[in-house]
Amino acid sequence: MKKLNIYTIFALLLMTRSVAVYAQEYVPVIQEGNVWNTLDVTVSMYNTYYNNVNWFSGDTIINDVRYAKLMGTTDGDAPHLFSLLREDNGKVWERLNNQREILLYDFTANVGDTIWCGPWAGEYHYNIVDSISIEHIGGINRKKFWFGLEYGWFGTAAAEIWIEGIGSDLGLLYSGSASISGAYYNTLCFHQNDELIWQNPNYDDCTFDAVGENIGVKMVLYPNPTKGTIKIEAENIQNVSIYNYFGEIIFETETSGNTFEYDFSDKKSGLYIIKVRMFDGSEFTGRIVKQ
């Protein structure tokens, strides 16, 4: 009987701790002192890289609605107004130049919900919440939303992650952009009141140095993401192998020349691994997102 009581108390303590974690007060995105460093890349044969820094500074009232001013600079240019945002009951909205509002975030969403968010929201651009976790970031517990989760031989990957109070790992203004073509965005890091709160684990710094990125390029793979045909450009291609995210080979061929094309039109959406071997024995690996 005593043993049962001990287990009961232990279980209640665990439940109380769980409730305390999930009852964490909502952390707003719009706060003075928040600073985002974002990488903006225009995708082409040779990519073009831009470093954006954004922060909130003051507000304005339009049609009786109060918006926070998101200021910013690109590669150190003069600060200017990037956008107007407002936050209401866990949702973040952006006012566009055409005076239309779009939903950027819905931190009230539940697992399984479909969220039409971001400037590309439409028939093919939406987020489905796969999972929600709690992570201790910047000294507090924050909800973490996972979208486009894939579990495979290469590990677990998410097309996009939202962090309460921070926004998307694709950039504050670029939620829902994981499947667009011609460009991609990544939040490099997030500061609050000059303190580093979150560093993107895929980058070592808050600024991306593109110097030398295209020097000595051995393989070029584009467009990425794609809805159809991709083009591989490399010197003296001998073999091309394509794997799905589970490590299963779906295509392999011997070839020759400096270019190779492959049509993904009949393949399901997801991440694919491209391996290319050259006649000199060198090998290169790239990743393609099929929309």
Backbone as numpy.savetxt, mean C-alpha at the origin, in Angstrom:
# Nx Ny Nz CAx CAy CAz Cx Cy Cz
-12.29 -28.27 42.62 -13.12 -27.07 42.62 -12.26 -25.82 42.62
-11.21 -25.83 43.41 -10.31 -24.68 43.47 -9.66 -24.46 42.11
-9.25 -25.57 41.45 -8.60 -25.48 40.15 -9.53 -24.84 39.14
-10.82 -25.19 39.16 -11.80 -24.63 38.25 -11.92 -23.12 38.46
-11.92 -22.68 39.72 -12.03 -21.26 40.01 -10.83 -20.49 39.46
-9.65 -21.07 39.62 -8.44 -20.42 39.11 -8.53 -20.24 37.60
-8.94 -21.31 36.89 -9.05 -21.23 35.44 -10.11 -20.22 35.01
-11.19 -20.17 35.79 -12.26 -19.22 35.47 -11.77 -17.78 35.59
-11.06 -17.51 36.69 -10.51 -16.17 36.90 -9.52 -15.82 35.79
-8.67 -16.80 35.42 -7.69 -16.58 34.36 -8.38 -16.24 33.04
-9.44 -17.00 32.74 -10.19 -16.75 31.50 -10.82 -15.36 31.50
-11.38 -14.97 32.67 -11.99 -13.64 32.77 -10.96 -12.53 32.59
-9.77 -12.76 33.13 -8.69 -11.78 32.97 -8.31 -11.62 31.51
-8.22 -12.76 30.80 -7.90 -12.71 29.38 -8.97 -11.98 28.60
-10.24 -12.24 28.92 -11.34 -11.57 28.25 -11.29 -10.07 28.51
-11.02 -9.70 29.77 -10.93 -8.28 30.12 -9.83 -7.59 29.36
-8.67 -8.28 29.26 -7.54 -7.71 28.52 -7.89 -7.54 27.06
-8.60 -8.54 26.48 -9.00 -8.48 25.08 -9.92 -7.31 24.84
-10.92 -7.14 25.75 -11.86 -6.04 25.61 -11.14 -4.71 25.70
-10.16 -4.61 26.62 -9.42 -3.37 26.79 -8.66 -3.01 25.52
-8.09 -4.04 24.87 -7.33 -3.79 23.65 -8.25 -3.27 22.55
-9.41 -3.97 22.35 -10.30 -3.59 21.27 -11.12 -2.35 21.60
-11.13 -1.95 22.88 -11.86 -0.75 23.26 -10.97 0.49 23.18
-9.76 0.32 22.64 -8.85 1.44 22.48 -9.55 2.60 21.79
-9.41 3.81 22.34 -10.04 4.99 21.76 -9.54 5.22 20.34
-10.46 5.61 19.45 -10.12 5.80 18.05 -9.00 6.84 17.89
-8.04 6.53 17.03 -6.92 7.43 16.76 -7.18 8.14 15.44
-7.41 9.46 15.46 -7.73 10.18 14.22 -6.52 10.34 13.30
-6.79 10.41 12.02 -5.74 10.65 11.02 -5.39 12.13 10.97
-6.41 12.97 11.05 -6.19 14.41 10.93 -5.79 14.99 12.27
-4.50 15.23 12.43 -3.96 15.86 13.62 -2.78 16.74 13.24
-2.72 17.93 13.81 -1.55 18.78 13.63 -0.33 18.05 14.18
0.78 18.14 13.47 2.00 17.45 13.90 2.23 16.14 13.19
1.20 15.66 12.43 1.38 14.43 11.64 2.11 14.75 10.34
3.10 13.94 10.00 3.88 14.14 8.78 4.07 12.80 8.07
3.78 12.79 6.77 3.94 11.59 5.95 5.03 11.80 4.90
5.92 10.84 4.75 6.88 10.82 3.64 6.41 9.74 2.68
6.15 10.11 1.43 5.57 9.19 0.46 6.40 9.13 -0.81
6.58 7.93 -1.33 7.26 7.71 -2.60 6.21 7.63 -3.70
6.38 8.45 -4.73 5.45 8.51 -5.88 6.26 8.12 -7.12
5.88 7.01 -7.77 6.66 6.50 -8.90 5.79 6.43 -10.15
6.27 7.08 -11.21 5.63 6.95 -12.52 6.29 5.78 -13.24
5.48 4.78 -13.60 6.01 3.54 -14.16 6.15 3.66 -15.68
7.34 3.37 -16.15 7.63 3.31 -17.59 8.82 2.40 -17.74
9.45 2.41 -18.90 10.64 1.57 -19.08 11.69 1.93 -18.04
11.87 3.24 -17.79 12.74 3.70 -16.72 11.89 4.57 -15.80
11.65 4.09 -14.60 10.72 4.75 -13.69 11.23 6.12 -13.25
10.26 7.01 -12.93 10.57 8.33 -12.41 10.09 8.40 -10.96
10.96 8.84 -10.05 10.68 8.79 -8.62 10.51 10.20 -8.06
9.49 10.36 -7.18 9.26 11.64 -6.51 9.08 11.38 -5.02
9.69 12.23 -4.20 9.54 12.15 -2.75 8.61 13.26 -2.29
7.45 12.86 -1.74 6.49 13.83 -1.22 6.52 13.85 0.30
6.39 15.03 0.88 6.23 15.19 2.32 4.94 15.96 2.55
4.06 15.43 3.41 2.76 16.06 3.65 2.52 16.27 5.13
1.78 17.33 5.45 1.43 17.64 6.84 0.18 18.51 6.85
-0.50 18.57 8.00 -1.69 19.41 8.14 -1.30 20.77 8.69
-1.94 21.81 8.14 -1.67 23.17 8.60 -2.94 24.02 8.45
-3.65 24.16 9.54 -4.85 24.99 9.52 -6.02 24.31 8.84
-7.11 25.07 8.71 -8.30 24.53 8.07 -9.04 25.62 7.32
-10.10 25.22 6.65 -10.95 26.15 5.90 -12.37 25.64 5.95
-13.34 26.54 5.76 -14.75 26.17 5.77 -15.33 26.42 4.39
-15.92 25.37 3.81 -16.54 25.46 2.49 -17.96 24.92 2.61
-18.93 25.76 2.28 -20.35 25.36 2.38 -20.67 24.81 3.76
-20.18 25.51 4.78 -20.43 25.15 6.18 -19.76 23.84 6.61
-18.86 23.31 5.79 -18.12 22.11 6.14 -16.67 22.47 6.38
-16.12 22.03 7.51 -14.74 22.35 7.86 -13.79 21.28 7.32
-12.75 21.71 6.60 -11.75 20.81 6.05 -10.38 21.18 6.58
-9.57 20.15 6.85 -8.18 20.37 7.23 -7.34 20.53 5.96
-6.41 21.47 5.98 -5.55 21.72 4.83 -4.34 20.79 4.88
-4.22 19.93 3.87 -3.05 19.06 3.77 -2.03 19.75 2.87
-0.96 20.22 3.49 0.11 20.88 2.76 1.16 19.85 2.35
2.06 20.25 1.44 3.10 19.32 1.04 4.16 19.92 0.16
5.19 19.14 -0.06 6.29 19.53 -0.94 6.75 18.28 -1.68
7.17 18.46 -2.91 7.68 17.36 -3.74 9.14 17.62 -4.07
10.00 16.72 -3.62 11.45 16.85 -3.84 11.97 18.22 -3.42
11.43 18.74 -2.32 11.94 19.97 -1.75 11.45 21.24 -2.39
10.41 21.17 -3.25 9.91 22.40 -3.87 9.13 23.22 -2.84
8.61 24.38 -3.25 7.90 25.26 -2.33 6.65 24.57 -1.80
6.40 24.66 -0.49 5.20 24.05 0.07 3.93 24.61 -0.58
2.96 23.74 -0.81 1.71 24.18 -1.41 0.58 23.28 -0.92
-0.65 23.69 -1.19 -1.82 22.93 -0.76 -1.97 21.70 -1.63
-1.95 20.52 -0.99 -2.13 19.26 -1.70 -3.59 18.87 -1.80
-4.33 19.01 -0.67 -5.70 18.55 -0.67 -6.43 19.08 0.56
-7.75 18.84 0.59 -8.59 19.19 1.73 -9.24 17.92 2.24
-9.11 17.66 3.55 -9.63 16.44 4.14 -10.52 16.76 5.33
-11.46 15.89 5.59 -12.25 15.97 6.82 -12.44 14.55 7.37
-12.66 14.47 8.67 -12.79 13.18 9.34 -14.03 13.19 10.20
-14.84 12.12 10.07 -16.11 12.10 10.79 -16.45 10.65 11.18
-16.50 10.40 12.47 -16.89 9.08 12.99 -16.11 7.93 12.35
-14.79 8.07 12.31 -13.94 6.98 11.82 -13.80 6.91 10.32
-14.38 7.87 9.60 -14.25 7.91 8.15 -13.52 9.18 7.73
-12.65 9.05 6.73 -11.88 10.19 6.23 -12.30 10.47 4.80
-12.64 11.74 4.53 -13.12 12.15 3.22 -12.17 13.18 2.62
-12.03 13.16 1.30 -11.21 14.14 0.58 -12.10 14.94 -0.36
-11.91 16.26 -0.37 -12.64 17.13 -1.28 -11.77 17.37 -2.51
-12.27 16.98 -3.68 -11.53 17.12 -4.92 -11.75 18.49 -5.54
-10.95 18.82 -6.56 -11.05 20.13 -7.20 -12.41 20.37 -7.85
-13.07 19.29 -8.25 -14.39 19.43 -8.86 -15.49 19.53 -7.80
-15.09 19.76 -6.57 -15.99 19.96 -5.43 -16.72 18.68 -5.02
-16.28 17.55 -5.54 -16.86 16.27 -5.15 -16.06 15.68 -4.00
-16.74 15.04 -3.07 -16.06 14.35 -1.98 -15.91 12.87 -2.29
-14.77 12.31 -1.92 -14.56 10.87 -2.05 -14.14 10.31 -0.70
-14.49 9.05 -0.47 -14.09 8.38 0.76 -12.67 7.86 0.62
-11.79 8.24 1.54 -10.43 7.72 1.56 -10.30 6.52 2.49
-10.95 6.59 3.65 -10.82 5.52 4.65 -12.13 5.32 5.40
-12.36 4.08 5.79 -13.45 3.76 6.69 -12.91 2.83 7.77
-12.51 3.42 8.89 -11.93 2.66 9.98 -13.01 2.02 10.87
-14.28 2.14 10.46 -15.36 1.46 11.17 -15.72 0.14 10.48
-15.05 -0.17 9.37 -15.37 -1.36 8.58 -15.08 -2.64 9.36
-15.75 -3.70 8.95 -15.56 -5.02 9.54 -15.00 -5.98 8.50
-14.48 -7.11 8.97 -13.95 -8.13 8.06 -15.04 -8.57 7.08
-14.69 -8.60 5.81 -15.63 -8.98 4.77 -16.30 -7.82 4.08
-16.21 -6.62 4.67 -16.83 -5.44 4.06 -16.12 -5.04 2.78
-16.89 -4.56 1.80 -16.34 -3.99 0.57 -16.36 -2.48 0.69
-15.21 -1.84 0.47 -15.09 -0.40 0.64 -14.69 0.23 -0.69
-15.54 1.12 -1.19 -15.24 1.86 -2.42 -14.53 3.14 -2.00
-13.22 3.15 -2.13 -12.44 4.25 -1.56 -11.37 4.72 -2.53
-10.90 5.94 -2.29 -9.81 6.49 -3.08 -10.26 7.10 -4.39
-9.38 7.85 -5.03 -9.72 8.54 -6.28 -9.99 7.61 -7.44
-9.60 6.31 -7.31 -9.80 5.36 -8.41 -11.00 4.45 -8.16
-11.80 4.76 -7.15 -12.93 3.89 -6.81 -13.83 3.71 -8.02
-14.18 2.48 -8.31 -15.02 2.20 -9.47 -15.23 0.72 -9.60
-15.57 0.28 -10.79 -15.93 -1.12 -11.01 -14.83 -2.08 -10.60
-13.56 -1.71 -10.87 -12.45 -2.62 -10.59 -11.58 -2.15 -9.42
-11.92 -1.01 -8.84 -11.06 -0.45 -7.79 -11.85 -0.32 -6.49
-11.71 -1.30 -5.63 -12.35 -1.28 -4.33 -11.52 -2.17 -3.39
-11.76 -2.04 -2.11 -11.05 -2.83 -1.11 -12.03 -3.74 -0.38
-11.62 -4.98 -0.16 -12.39 -5.90 0.67 -11.54 -6.22 1.90
-12.10 -5.98 3.08 -11.35 -6.20 4.32 -11.18 -7.70 4.54
-9.93 -8.17 4.44 -9.63 -9.59 4.66 -9.42 -9.91 6.14
-8.82 -8.96 6.85 -8.49 -9.23 8.24 -8.28 -7.90 8.97
-8.53 -7.92 10.27 -8.26 -6.75 11.12 -7.48 -7.24 12.34
-6.36 -6.60 12.59 -5.55 -6.97 13.75 -5.31 -5.73 14.61
-4.73 -5.94 15.77 -4.35 -4.85 16.66 -2.83 -4.85 16.79
-2.21 -3.69 16.56 -0.75 -3.62 16.66 -0.35 -2.41 17.50
0.65 -2.60 18.34 1.13 -1.52 19.21 2.11 -0.67 18.41
1.69 0.51 18.01 2.50 1.40 17.17 2.50 2.80 17.79
3.68 3.35 17.99 3.76 4.70 18.56 3.24 4.79 19.97
3.37 3.70 20.73 2.98 3.73 22.13 1.51 3.45 22.40
0.71 3.20 21.35 -0.71 2.91 21.55 -1.14 1.76 20.64
-2.24 1.14 20.98 -2.80 0.08 20.15 -3.62 0.69 19.02
-3.35 0.23 17.81 -4.06 0.75 16.63 -4.63 -0.43 15.84
-5.81 -0.21 15.25 -6.36 -1.20 14.34 -5.54 -1.22 13.05
-5.33 -2.42 12.54 -4.60 -2.60 11.29 -5.49 -3.41 10.34
-5.82 -2.82 9.19 -6.72 -3.44 8.23 -5.89 -4.02 7.08
-6.19 -5.29 6.72 -5.44 -5.99 5.68 -6.35 -6.23 4.48
-5.84 -5.87 3.29 -6.59 -6.03 2.05 -5.77 -6.84 1.04
-6.44 -7.70 0.28 -5.76 -8.46 -0.76 -4.72 -9.42 -0.23
-5.03 -10.08 0.88 -4.06 -11.02 1.46 -3.86 -12.24 0.57
-2.61 -12.64 0.43 -2.28 -13.87 -0.27 -1.28 -14.66 0.57
-1.54 -15.96 0.70 -0.68 -16.84 1.47 -0.05 -17.84 0.51
1.25 -17.82 0.42 1.88 -18.71 -0.55 3.28 -19.12 -0.16
3.92 -19.76 -1.09 5.27 -20.27 -0.88 6.26 -19.14 -0.60
5.97 -17.94 -1.12 6.86 -16.81 -0.93 6.53 -16.02 0.33
5.60 -16.52 1.14 5.22 -15.83 2.37 3.83 -15.24 2.27
3.50 -14.37 3.20 2.20 -13.70 3.23 2.37 -12.27 2.76
1.50 -11.86 1.85 1.59 -10.50 1.31 0.21 -9.87 1.30
0.15 -8.57 1.48 -1.10 -7.82 1.40 -0.96 -6.78 0.29
-2.02 -6.63 -0.50 -1.99 -5.61 -1.54 -1.97 -4.22 -0.92
-2.61 -4.09 0.25 -2.65 -2.79 0.93 -2.92 -3.01 2.40
-2.38 -2.10 3.23 -2.60 -2.14 4.67 -3.00 -0.74 5.13
-4.04 -0.66 5.95 -4.39 0.61 6.61 -4.01 0.50 8.08
-3.49 1.60 8.62 -3.18 1.67 10.05 -3.94 2.85 10.63
-4.70 2.58 11.67 -5.50 3.63 12.31 -4.61 4.80 12.73
-5.02 6.00 12.37 -4.27 7.20 12.73 -3.14 7.52 11.78
-2.82 6.60 10.86 -1.71 6.79 9.92 -2.21 6.78 8.48
-3.08 5.84 8.15 -3.58 5.74 6.79 -3.02 4.51 6.09
-2.95 4.59 4.75 -2.53 3.45 3.94 -1.02 3.38 3.80
-0.51 2.13 3.69 0.92 1.97 3.41 1.25 2.36 1.97
0.21 2.65 1.16 0.42 3.12 -0.21 0.49 4.64 -0.29
0.27 5.32 0.83 0.28 6.78 0.83 -1.03 7.30 1.35
-1.00 8.40 2.09 -2.20 8.94 2.73 -3.32 9.17 1.73
-3.02 9.71 0.54 -4.04 10.06 -0.45 -4.29 8.97 -1.47
-3.61 7.80 -1.32 -3.65 6.81 -2.40 -4.27 5.49 -1.97
-5.20 5.54 -1.03 -5.90 4.31 -0.64 -6.62 3.75 -1.86
-6.62 2.44 -1.98 -7.29 1.80 -3.10 -6.53 1.82 -4.41
-5.23 2.17 -4.37 -4.45 2.32 -5.61 -3.63 1.08 -5.95
-3.79 -0.01 -5.19 -2.94 -1.18 -5.39 -3.06 -1.77 -6.78
-4.21 -1.61 -7.43 -4.41 -2.27 -8.72 -4.37 -1.33 -9.91
-3.94 -0.07 -9.70 -3.88 0.85 -10.84 -2.62 0.60 -11.66
-2.66 1.02 -12.92 -1.50 0.86 -13.81 -0.85 2.22 -14.04
0.43 2.19 -14.37 1.13 3.41 -14.76 1.80 4.14 -13.63
1.54 3.75 -12.38 2.18 4.43 -11.24 1.99 3.57 -10.00
2.81 3.83 -8.98 2.55 3.22 -7.68 3.06 4.16 -6.60
2.55 3.96 -5.39 2.83 4.85 -4.27 3.12 4.02 -3.03
3.99 4.53 -2.17 4.30 3.86 -0.90 4.56 4.90 0.18
3.94 4.72 1.34 4.30 5.53 2.50 5.66 5.04 3.00
6.63 5.91 3.03 7.96 5.53 3.49 8.03 5.52 5.01
7.45 6.57 5.64 7.44 6.63 7.10 6.41 7.66 7.55
6.13 7.64 8.84 5.15 8.56 9.43 5.71 9.10 10.73
5.67 10.43 10.89 6.12 11.10 12.11 4.95 11.81 12.78
5.04 11.94 14.09 4.07 12.74 14.84 4.84 13.59 15.83
4.69 14.90 15.67 5.43 15.85 16.52 6.93 15.55 16.53
7.46 15.34 15.32 8.90 15.10 15.09 9.38 13.74 15.61
8.50 12.88 16.05 8.89 11.55 16.52 8.50 10.52 15.47
9.44 9.65 15.11 9.16 8.59 14.15 8.22 7.58 14.80
7.02 7.43 14.19 6.01 6.51 14.73 6.00 5.20 13.97
6.13 5.29 12.63 6.05 4.08 11.81 7.00 4.18 10.63
7.79 3.13 10.41 8.71 3.04 9.27 8.27 1.88 8.40
8.08 2.13 7.12 7.71 1.06 6.19 8.79 -0.01 6.20
8.45 -1.25 6.52 9.47 -2.31 6.61 10.15 -2.62 5.29
9.58 -2.15 4.17 10.19 -2.40 2.86 11.22 -1.35 2.48
11.39 -0.32 3.33 12.35 0.74 3.04 13.17 1.02 4.29
14.40 1.49 4.08 15.30 1.74 5.19 15.27 3.18 5.66
14.66 4.06 4.88 14.74 5.49 5.18 13.42 6.16 4.84
13.29 7.43 5.23 12.09 8.22 4.93 12.19 8.91 3.58
13.35 8.84 2.95 13.55 9.42 1.63 14.12 8.35 0.71
13.57 8.26 -0.48 14.04 7.27 -1.44 15.03 7.92 -2.39
16.24 7.38 -2.44 17.29 7.90 -3.32 17.29 7.08 -4.60
16.83 7.70 -5.69 16.72 6.99 -6.96 18.01 7.03 -7.77
19.04 7.70 -7.26 20.31 7.78 -7.99 20.85 6.38 -8.21
21.10 6.05 -9.43 21.66 4.75 -9.77 20.62 3.66 -9.94
19.33 3.98 -9.73 18.29 2.95 -9.85 18.25 2.35 -11.25
18.50 3.20 -12.26 18.38 2.72 -13.63 19.74 2.52 -14.31
20.79 2.63 -13.51 22.13 2.42 -14.05 22.44 0.92 -14.01
22.82 0.36 -15.12 23.14 -1.06 -15.15 21.91 -1.94 -15.02
20.73 -1.41 -15.44 19.51 -2.20 -15.39 19.67 -3.44 -16.24
19.37 -4.61 -15.69 19.52 -5.88 -16.41 18.19 -6.39 -16.95
17.08 -6.02 -16.28 15.79 -6.48 -16.75 14.74 -5.42 -16.50
13.89 -5.16 -17.50 12.79 -4.21 -17.39 11.50 -4.98 -17.63
10.51 -4.75 -16.75 9.26 -5.51 -16.77 8.10 -4.53 -16.68
7.25 -4.46 -17.71 6.16 -3.49 -17.69 5.06 -3.91 -18.68
3.81 -3.35 -18.55 3.34 -2.49 -17.44 3.06 -3.32 -16.19
3.09 -2.67 -15.05 2.90 -3.34 -13.78 2.21 -2.39 -12.81
0.97 -2.67 -12.41 0.13 -3.84 -12.68 -0.27 -3.92 -14.15
-0.87 -5.08 -14.51 -1.30 -5.28 -15.89 -2.66 -5.97 -15.93
-3.38 -5.73 -17.03 -4.63 -6.45 -17.28 -4.45 -7.43 -18.43
-3.31 -7.30 -19.15 -3.11 -8.13 -20.33 -1.66 -8.50 -20.55
-1.08 -7.97 -21.62 0.26 -8.36 -22.03 1.34 -7.57 -21.31
2.35 -8.29 -20.80 3.52 -7.64 -20.23 4.68 -7.79 -21.21
5.65 -6.91 -21.06 6.84 -6.96 -21.90 8.07 -7.07 -21.01
8.93 -8.00 -21.33 10.20 -8.18 -20.63 11.32 -7.73 -21.55
12.18 -6.85 -21.06 13.32 -6.40 -21.84 14.59 -6.69 -21.06
15.49 -7.44 -21.68 16.76 -7.80 -21.05 17.73 -8.16 -22.17
18.98 -8.36 -21.79 20.01 -8.66 -22.79 20.21 -10.16 -22.92
19.98 -10.69 -24.13 20.23 -12.12 -24.41 19.44 -13.05 -23.50
18.10 -12.95 -23.60 17.21 -13.80 -22.81 17.29 -15.25 -23.32
17.44 -16.17 -22.39 17.48 -17.59 -22.74 16.24 -18.35 -22.28
15.76 -18.03 -21.06 14.65 -18.77 -20.49 13.76 -17.83 -19.68
12.43 -18.04 -19.79 11.47 -17.27 -19.02 10.57 -18.25 -18.28
10.45 -18.07 -16.95 9.58 -18.90 -16.13 8.64 -18.00 -15.34
7.38 -18.40 -15.25 6.38 -17.61 -14.53 5.71 -18.51 -13.49
5.65 -18.02 -12.24 5.07 -18.76 -11.13 3.90 -17.99 -10.55
2.90 -18.70 -10.04 1.88 -18.01 -9.28 2.41 -17.80 -7.86
1.58 -17.16 -7.01 2.08 -16.80 -5.68 2.32 -18.02 -4.80
1.79 -19.17 -5.18 1.96 -20.38 -4.38 3.20 -21.16 -4.81
3.99 -20.57 -5.72 5.21 -21.21 -6.15 5.02 -22.24 -7.24
3.81 -22.32 -7.81 3.52 -23.28 -8.87 3.86 -22.67 -10.23
4.62 -23.37 -11.03 5.00 -22.84 -12.33 3.80 -22.91 -13.28
3.49 -21.80 -13.93 2.35 -21.77 -14.85 2.80 -21.60 -16.30
4.08 -21.25 -16.48 4.58 -21.07 -17.84 6.11 -21.13 -17.82
6.68 -21.78 -18.86 8.13 -21.79 -18.99 8.47 -22.01 -20.47
9.47 -21.29 -20.94 9.87 -21.46 -22.34 11.33 -21.07 -22.52
11.95 -21.70 -23.50 13.27 -21.29 -23.96 13.06 -20.27 -25.08
13.88 -19.27 -25.12 13.73 -18.23 -26.14 15.09 -17.63 -26.43
15.10 -16.59 -27.24 16.34 -15.85 -27.52 15.96 -14.44 -27.93
16.91 -13.53 -27.81 16.65 -12.14 -28.15 16.65 -11.26 -26.91
16.24 -10.01 -27.08 16.28 -9.03 -25.99 14.90 -8.64 -25.48
13.84 -9.19 -26.07 12.48 -8.88 -25.61 11.65 -10.16 -25.57
10.66 -10.14 -24.69 9.73 -11.26 -24.60 8.40 -10.72 -24.08
7.30 -11.22 -24.65 5.97 -10.78 -24.23 5.16 -11.97 -23.74
4.31 -11.70 -22.75 3.43 -12.76 -22.22 2.07 -12.15 -21.92
1.01 -12.84 -22.30 -0.35 -12.35 -22.12 -0.99 -12.94 -20.86
-1.32 -12.08 -19.90 -1.94 -12.50 -18.65 -3.47 -12.42 -18.70
-4.05 -12.12 -19.85 -5.49 -11.85 -19.94 -6.35 -12.95 -19.34
-5.96 -14.21 -19.53 -6.78 -15.32 -19.05 -6.39 -15.80 -17.66
-5.49 -15.08 -17.00 -5.05 -15.47 -15.66 -5.85 -14.71 -14.60
-6.05 -15.34 -13.46 -6.80 -14.69 -12.40 -5.96 -13.58 -11.75
-6.65 -12.64 -11.13 -5.96 -11.52 -10.49 -5.07 -12.02 -9.35
-3.94 -11.34 -9.16 -3.04 -11.72 -8.09 -1.60 -11.40 -8.42
-0.71 -11.90 -7.59 0.72 -11.64 -7.74 1.39 -12.81 -8.44
2.28 -12.51 -9.40 3.01 -13.54 -10.14 4.51 -13.21 -10.10
5.30 -14.26 -10.09 6.75 -14.14 -10.04 7.32 -14.45 -11.42
8.15 -13.54 -11.95 8.77 -13.72 -13.26 10.26 -13.97 -13.06
10.76 -15.11 -13.55 12.19 -15.41 -13.48 12.76 -15.49 -14.89
13.84 -14.76 -15.11 14.45 -14.69 -16.44 15.92 -15.10 -16.33
16.34 -16.03 -17.17 17.74 -16.45 -17.21 18.36 -16.00 -18.53
19.58 -15.44 -18.44 20.29 -14.95 -19.63 21.28 -16.02 -20.11
21.77 -15.84 -21.33 22.73 -16.79 -21.89 24.06 -16.76 -21.15
24.34 -15.64 -20.46 25.60 -15.57 -19.71 25.49 -16.24 -18.34
24.30 -16.82 -18.05 24.12 -17.53 -16.78 23.48 -16.70 -15.68
23.38 -15.39 -15.86 22.78 -14.54 -14.84 21.26 -14.74 -14.82
20.64 -14.52 -13.65 19.21 -14.68 -13.47 18.64 -13.47 -12.75
17.43 -13.09 -13.15 16.75 -11.95 -12.52 15.31 -12.32 -12.24
14.79 -11.77 -11.14 13.42 -12.06 -10.71 12.63 -10.78 -10.57
11.40 -10.77 -11.06 10.51 -9.62 -10.91 9.13 -10.08 -10.47
8.30 -9.14 -10.08 6.94 -9.46 -9.65 5.95 -8.64 -10.47
4.88 -9.27 -10.88 3.83 -8.63 -11.66 2.50 -8.81 -10.93
1.72 -7.73 -10.86 0.38 -7.81 -10.31 -0.62 -7.84 -11.46
-1.39 -8.92 -11.54 -2.43 -9.04 -12.56 -3.73 -8.49 -11.96
-4.32 -7.49 -12.62 -5.55 -6.91 -12.14 -6.75 -7.81 -12.45
